[in-house]
Amino acid sequence: MPRLLLLIFIFAVLAGCNANPNSITNSPTATPYQFPATFTPAPPTATLVAPPVTTHTPVSTSTLTEGQAVIQLTSFARQSVTPTPDTSAIPLFYAEILALTASPTPPVIPRLAKHEWTTEPILVEYGWICGGGCTYPTGQVTELILYNTGLLIRRGDGLQFRHLPENNICRALNTIDQAGYFVYDKSVYRETLLGAGGSLYINVNSWQTRFDSWYGISDFLDPETYQSYAANAEGCVSGWCEVPPIILQPIRDTFRFLESFDPKGWKPYTPTRYFLALQRGFEPTERDQILKWPDDLPKPSTLFEEIADGQSDARITLLLEGEYAQNWTIDTPIAFVQSENEWFLLQSQPLFPFQEERADRVLGRPDSKYLATFEGISLSCEPGDGVYPIPTP
C-alpha cells in the first residue's frame, strides 16, 4: 500500500511539468507605459540679472523592448537661452538710476518772430518759495522782477533798481524764448527729497505766459553738485537711494540768465510797501537780533488786542503803505521787538509793485497814481532786438 501511494505522487508531479503555459487563463496582461516623444520646458522667469538658462531640445528617440513593456528613450541636447529682463521686477530706485543715463529729447524751439501785445504790469519774475522754517512772512522771496515800464528790481547788495529801454526789454524776452522756457516738458522733472527744501519759481508774461515752480531744485542747478549726487545714486545697489532730478536745459538756461542778468547802472531802491508778521510767545536768545519798534506805528500789544482779542499765541499780519513804508527802516527778515515789557517775534519783507498779500490790518494809503503808470502799455518785439548771451557754469 505505501508503494502504491508513492507511485501516484510521482505521476502527478510529472504531469505538472509537462503543462502548456498558454493554457493558464488567469495570467495578468502588462499594460505598456508610453513616455512623451518630446519635452517642452517651462519658460524661465527673467530677473534683473540672470545667468543663461539651460533647456533641452529632443534630437533623437530610440525604443527598448523588455517583455511586454515598451519604453521610449529620448536624448536631449543642451541649449542656452538668454532671458528678456522683466523691468517690472526692477526696484523703483534702480530704474530711476538707469534713467539718469538717458538723454531726454530736447524741445523744438521755434525761431524768433515779431510779436505785438498789450502787456501785464509784471513781465518777468523769479525767486524762491520757502520750505519749512521760512523767515519771510509771505513764504517766498523775489530775487528779480521786470515790469512793462522797464523798471527792473533785484536783490543785490541791498535792494537795487534801474530802467531798461524797450529794445533791452525785448532782448530779455527773446532770450527767455530762445532758451526754450515756453516749450519744455515739465513732466520730466521729478521732485526730490535730496538737498534743500523750497522751490524755485519763474513767472513770464510776454507774448506767451508761463509760471512754473520746481521743488528741491536749488542744490542741483550747479553741474558739479548734481554730478556728485548722481554718482552716489549710481553706486547704490541695495536699500533706498534717492536719485537727483532730471533738469532739462531750458530750465537751467533760463535760471542762469535771470540769476546773472546785470545790465549795470543800478541804484538803491526804496520800497513803497512792507509786509509784516508779529507773533507772541517767543523769547529772544543771545544770538537773536533785537530792534526798536517804530514810534509812529501802533504798539504791538494794542494791535494784538484789536486784531487777535489778546490771544497769547496768535500771529497777526500788517501791510505798511505810503508814509509808514517809507519810514520803515528794518531791513532784516526776522528779529525781536519789545513793547510794554513784552517780546514779539517780528518778520518783515518789502513788497514790490503788484505783489499782493492779504493782511489783517493795512496801515497807510497806497499811491494809486504810481500804480496807474503800469497799466495799458503795448510792446512790439522782433528778432532784430537780439538775445543776451547765457552764461555757462
C-alpha positions in Angstrom: 0.0 0.0 0.0 2.7 2.5 0.7 4.3 1.8 -2.6 1.0 2.5 -4.4 0.7 5.9 -2.8 4.3 6.8 -3.8 3.7 5.9 -7.5 0.5 8.1 -7.6 2.5 11.1 -6.2 5.3 10.7 -8.8 2.8 10.6 -11.8 1.2 13.8 -10.5 4.5 15.7 -10.4 5.4 14.6 -14.0 2.0 15.8 -15.3 2.6 19.2 -13.9 6.0 19.6 -15.5 4.6 19.0 -19.0 1.7 21.5 -18.8 1.4 24.3 -21.5 1.9 27.8 -20.1 -0.5 29.3 -22.6 -3.3 27.2 -21.1 -3.2 29.4 -18.0 -6.3 31.7 -18.4 -5.9 33.9 -15.3 -2.4 35.3 -16.1 -2.4 39.2 -16.0 -1.5 41.2 -19.1 1.1 44.0 -18.7 -0.1 47.5 -20.0 2.8 49.3 -21.8 3.7 52.9 -20.4 4.1 55.4 -23.2 6.7 58.2 -22.4 6.2 61.5 -24.3 8.2 61.8 -27.5 9.1 65.4 -26.9 9.7 67.7 -23.9 9.0 71.4 -23.7 10.4 73.1 -20.7 8.6 76.0 -18.9 9.9 79.4 -20.0 12.4 80.9 -17.5 11.4 83.7 -15.2 13.5 86.7 -16.1 15.1 88.7 -13.3 17.1 91.9 -13.3 20.4 90.0 -13.5 20.1 86.3 -14.6 22.6 83.7 -15.9 21.7 81.9 -19.2 19.0 79.3 -18.6 19.7 75.8 -19.9 16.8 74.0 -21.6 16.8 70.7 -23.6 15.6 70.0 -27.1 15.0 66.4 -28.2 17.3 65.3 -31.0 16.7 61.5 -31.3 14.5 58.8 -30.0 15.2 55.0 -29.5 12.9 52.2 -28.4 13.8 49.4 -26.0 11.5 46.4 -25.7 11.6 44.4 -22.5 9.0 41.7 -22.2 5.6 43.2 -22.8 6.6 46.7 -21.7 7.6 49.2 -24.4 9.8 52.1 -23.3 10.8 55.1 -25.4 14.1 56.7 -24.5 14.7 60.3 -25.7 18.0 62.0 -25.7 18.3 65.8 -25.3 20.9 68.4 -26.5 21.9 71.4 -24.2 20.7 74.7 -25.5 21.4 78.2 -23.9 18.6 80.7 -23.7 19.2 84.4 -22.8 16.1 85.7 -20.9 14.5 89.1 -21.6 14.7 91.3 -18.5 11.4 92.0 -16.8 11.5 95.7 -15.9 8.5 95.3 -13.6 10.7 93.4 -11.3 13.3 96.2 -11.1 13.2 98.2 -7.9 11.9 101.7 -8.4 15.1 103.5 -7.2 17.3 101.4 -9.6 15.0 102.1 -12.6 15.4 105.8 -11.8 19.2 105.4 -11.6 19.2 103.8 -15.1 17.1 106.8 -16.3 19.9 109.1 -15.4 21.9 107.8 -18.4 19.0 108.6 -20.8 19.0 111.9 -22.6 15.5 113.4 -22.8 14.6 114.6 -26.2 15.3 118.4 -26.3 12.3 120.6 -27.1 11.9 122.1 -30.5 12.4 125.8 -30.1 10.6 127.9 -32.7 12.5 130.7 -34.5 12.2 134.2 -33.2 9.3 136.2 -34.7 7.7 139.6 -34.4 5.2 140.0 -31.5 2.9 142.8 -30.6 0.7 142.6 -27.5 -0.8 144.6 -24.6 1.3 143.7 -21.6 0.6 142.8 -18.0 2.4 145.0 -15.5 4.9 142.2 -14.5 6.8 140.8 -17.4 9.3 138.6 -15.7 9.8 137.5 -12.1 11.9 134.8 -10.4 12.5 133.8 -6.8 12.1 131.2 -4.2 9.1 129.7 -2.4 10.2 128.7 1.1 10.3 125.3 2.6 10.0 124.7 6.3 11.2 127.3 8.8 10.8 130.2 6.4 12.0 133.6 7.7 9.9 135.6 5.2 6.3 136.3 6.3 4.9 135.9 2.8 6.5 132.4 2.4 8.5 133.5 -0.7 11.2 135.9 -1.8 11.6 137.7 -5.1 15.2 137.8 -6.5 14.5 139.8 -9.7 11.4 141.4 -11.2 10.9 143.2 -14.6 8.0 145.5 -15.3 6.5 146.6 -18.6 7.7 150.2 -18.0 11.3 148.9 -18.0 11.6 149.1 -14.2 13.9 146.3 -13.1 14.4 145.5 -9.3 16.7 142.9 -7.9 18.2 141.8 -4.6 21.9 142.5 -4.9 23.8 144.4 -2.3 20.5 145.5 -0.8 17.5 146.3 -3.0 18.5 147.9 -6.3 16.7 149.1 -9.4 17.3 150.6 -12.9 15.2 151.2 -16.0 15.7 149.3 -19.3 14.9 150.8 -22.7 12.3 149.0 -24.8 14.8 147.2 -27.1 16.5 145.7 -24.0 13.2 144.6 -22.6 12.6 142.8 -25.9 16.1 141.3 -25.9 15.5 139.8 -22.4 12.2 138.3 -23.5 13.8 137.0 -26.7 16.5 135.3 -24.6 13.9 133.5 -22.5 12.0 132.4 -25.6 15.2 131.0 -27.2 16.2 129.3 -24.0 13.1 127.1 -24.6 11.3 128.1 -21.5 7.9 128.2 -23.2 8.2 124.8 -24.9 10.0 122.4 -22.5 8.1 119.4 -20.9 7.8 120.0 -17.2 6.7 116.4 -16.5 10.3 115.3 -16.9 11.2 116.9 -13.6 10.6 114.8 -10.6 10.5 116.4 -7.1 13.2 115.1 -4.8 13.8 114.9 -1.1 17.5 115.5 -1.5 19.2 118.8 -0.9 17.5 121.9 0.4 13.7 122.3 0.6 11.7 125.0 -1.1 11.0 125.7 -4.7 12.5 127.9 -7.5 9.7 129.7 -9.4 9.9 131.6 -12.7 7.0 133.7 -14.0 7.0 135.1 -17.5 4.2 137.2 -19.1 5.1 138.2 -22.6 3.6 137.0 -26.0 3.4 133.7 -24.1 2.7 133.2 -20.4 4.1 130.6 -18.2 4.5 130.2 -14.4 6.4 127.1 -13.1 8.0 126.1 -9.9 10.3 123.2 -9.0 10.5 121.8 -5.5 14.0 120.8 -4.2 15.9 122.0 -7.3 18.3 124.5 -5.7 21.1 122.1 -4.9 21.1 120.6 -8.5 21.4 123.7 -10.6 25.1 123.6 -10.2 26.5 120.8 -12.5 29.3 119.7 -10.1 26.9 119.3 -7.2 24.4 117.5 -9.5 27.1 115.0 -10.7 28.2 114.2 -7.1 24.6 113.3 -6.2 24.3 111.3 -9.4 27.5 109.4 -8.7 26.3 108.4 -5.2 23.0 107.2 -6.6 24.6 105.1 -9.4 26.8 103.4 -6.8 23.8 102.2 -4.7 22.8 98.6 -5.4 20.6 97.9 -2.5 18.4 99.7 0.0 16.9 103.1 -0.5 18.8 105.5 -2.8 17.3 108.9 -3.7 18.1 110.0 -7.2 18.7 113.6 -8.3 16.1 115.0 -10.6 16.5 115.3 -14.4 16.7 119.1 -15.1 16.2 120.0 -18.7 18.5 122.5 -20.3 15.7 125.2 -20.8 15.3 125.3 -17.0 19.0 125.6 -16.4 19.5 128.3 -19.1 16.5 130.4 -18.1 17.6 130.4 -14.5 21.3 131.2 -15.3 20.2 134.1 -17.5 17.9 135.6 -14.8 20.3 135.0 -12.0 23.2 136.7 -13.8 21.3 139.4 -15.6 23.3 142.5 -14.8 22.8 145.5 -17.2 24.7 147.8 -14.9 23.7 151.2 -13.7 22.0 150.1 -10.5 20.7 152.5 -7.9 19.4 151.9 -4.3 15.6 151.0 -4.3 13.3 152.3 -1.6 10.2 150.0 -1.3 6.7 151.6 -1.2 5.2 148.7 0.8 6.2 146.3 3.6 4.5 143.2 4.8 4.9 142.3 8.5 4.0 139.4 10.8 4.0 139.6 14.6 3.9 136.7 17.0 3.6 136.4 20.7 5.1 133.7 23.0 8.7 133.9 22.0 11.8 134.9 24.0 15.0 136.1 22.3 18.3 134.4 22.8 21.8 135.9 22.8 22.1 135.3 19.1 18.8 136.9 18.1 18.6 140.5 16.7 16.7 142.9 18.9 15.3 146.1 17.3 13.2 149.0 18.5 9.6 149.2 17.4 8.9 152.5 15.4 7.2 155.2 17.4 4.9 156.2 14.5 3.2 152.8 14.5 0.6 151.5 16.9 2.1 149.4 19.7 2.2 145.6 19.1 0.2 145.0 22.3 -2.5 147.3 21.1 -2.7 145.7 17.7 -3.0 142.2 19.3 -5.8 143.4 21.5 -7.7 144.9 18.5 -7.0 142.1 15.9 -6.5 138.9 17.9 -8.6 139.6 21.0 -5.4 139.5 23.1 -4.6 135.8 22.3 -1.2 134.9 23.8 -0.1 132.6 20.9 -1.7 134.5 17.9 0.0 135.7 14.7 -1.1 138.9 13.1 -0.1 140.5 9.7 0.3 144.1 8.8 0.7 145.9 5.4 2.5 149.2 5.5 1.7 151.7 2.7 2.8 155.2 1.9 4.5 157.1 4.7 4.6 154.1 7.1 6.5 152.1 4.4 8.9 155.0 3.6 9.7 155.4 7.3 10.3 151.7 7.9 14.0 151.1 8.5 14.1 147.5 9.5 15.7 145.6 6.6 16.2 142.2 8.2 13.6 139.4 7.6 13.4 138.3 11.3 14.1 140.0 14.6 12.6 140.7 18.1 11.0 143.8 19.3 9.8 144.8 22.7 6.7 146.7 23.6 5.4 147.4 27.2 7.8 144.7 28.6 6.6 142.1 26.3 8.6 140.4 23.5 7.3 139.9 19.9 8.8 138.0 17.1 8.9 140.2 14.0 9.1 139.1 10.4 9.2 141.7 7.6 9.9 142.0 3.9 9.3 144.5 1.2 6.6 144.1 -1.4 7.2 145.3 -5.0 4.5 146.9 -7.2 1.6 144.5 -8.0 2.7 141.9 -5.5 -0.4 141.3 -3.4 -0.7 139.9 0.1 -3.8 139.8 2.3 -3.1 141.4 5.7 -5.1 141.6 9.0 -4.5 145.4 9.0 -3.4 148.0 6.4 -1.6 151.0 7.8 -1.2 153.9 5.4 -2.5 154.6 1.9 -1.1 153.3 -1.4 0.0 155.7 -4.2 -2.7 155.0 -6.8 -1.1 157.4 -9.3 2.1 155.4 -9.2 0.4 152.1 -9.9 -1.5 153.6 -12.8 1.7 154.2 -14.7 2.0 150.4 -15.4 -1.4 150.0 -17.0 -2.3 149.6 -20.7 1.2 149.5 -22.1 1.7 147.9 -25.5 5.0 146.3 -26.6 6.4 145.3 -30.0 9.4 142.9 -30.1 11.1 141.4 -33.1 14.1 139.2 -33.9 16.3 142.3 -34.6 16.2 143.1 -30.9 18.6 140.2 -30.5 19.3 137.9 -27.5 21.6 138.1 -24.5 24.3 135.5 -24.1 23.5 132.8 -21.5 26.5 132.3 -19.2 28.0 128.8 -18.9 28.7 127.3 -15.4 
